Amino acid sequence: MRKTLEVQELAIVIIAQNYDPSLLNPSLLIGSGIIEKDWKLLREPIVNNNGSQLLFENGITLVGQPGRLTLVEAIGRKASTETELENLSRRYVDLLPEIDYQSVGLNFRGYIKFEEPEEARKQFFKTLLAPGDWQSMGTAPVQAGLNLAYTFEEKQLNLSINEAKLNLRESEEIPVMLFTGNFNYELKSNSAKERQQQLKKIIEDWQTDLDIYTKVVKKFIKDASEINSSTSVEMVIEQAVTTG
């Protein structure tokens, strides 16, 4: 079966030394037009000086901590024009021009699904890691993760790959390979206004980083499809090999 990447989540993490999490509250966000009045909270908001958390029914989560703001959107199969996070982030940054913005991270999380429970494990250990006796040590299957760093002109993609389980329903788990990508940008200017403008520009260009992340992960998907086809042939011949 042909493998595809499903991008699950976009997250924007803003570091600002003097950020007060109590500034992340529904009244301020609605009153300033940052979010629509019809946005419904999934649960009672948490708002205080130590930390704030707002979870909305549309898949957006906002978390404020001292010196850090995290904005997350479950994008799934949304078109790029349907995502809310870019505009929401820029409006919020415009509302707080006096904040001392230091850096911003753009994070993507996606996965490829496998049909059989052992398929993801075989993909991980056969194509990403060299075989050896180290894989058979211990009383349970060894767990592994892989961290990679790719350099593209003036930016770097940090990519983590892990075998995981995707919980679709309470009684159903699907084996996946999880790909978590991060681009981190330092805001380089002595001027607070210029750093704010740099921050907004980086957020506006999030789709460029998504394209890079997607192109890299697709190389692993190609390998996954190849090993799946190869192992399926072996199963037909031997009637004893789990599809890989």
Secondary structure, 3 states (H helix, E strand, C coil): CCCCCEEEEEEEEEEECCCCHHHCCHHHHHHCCCCCCCCCECCCCECCCCCEEEEECCCEEEEEECCEEEEEEECCCCCHHHCCHHHHHHHHHHHCCCCCEEEEEEEEEEEEECCCCCHHHHHHHHHHCCCCHHHHCCCCCCCCEEEEEEEECCEEEEEEEEEEEEEEECCEEEEEEEEEEEEEEECCCCCHHHHHHHHHHHHHCHHHHHHHHHHHHHHHHHHHHHHHHHHHHHHHHHCCCCCC
